[in-house]
Amino acid sequence: MQTWTPLGHEPGVVLEELTRLYWCGVERDLLCIMVSLHIWSHDRYASIVRSALSPQHEAEARWSGFEAFVARATGAEGEEL
């Protein structure tokens, strides 16, 4: 178990740490992501993937990336970064 380490008040330190944590999570989940993409590439899932990417669903689609991670981690979700 890791212990908490104070980050300090220097500019950019929190963003650096959030970036590190984000990429640790990506690395941890990369195999699952790759397997999922491989499965979805099969023909039997083509209609589902096309439907999910259609213009009518585009407004509902919520792509999560680093910005969404930072917003959730800092409590700024819903605000423009």
Residue pairs with C-beta under 8 A, 6 or more apart in sequence:
7 13
7 14
7 17
14 74
15 70
18 69
18 70
18 73
18 74
19 66
21 73
22 66
22 69
22 70
25 69
39 45
40 48
40 49
51 57
52 61
53 61
62 68
67 81
68 77
70 76
70 81
71 77
71 78
71 79
71 81
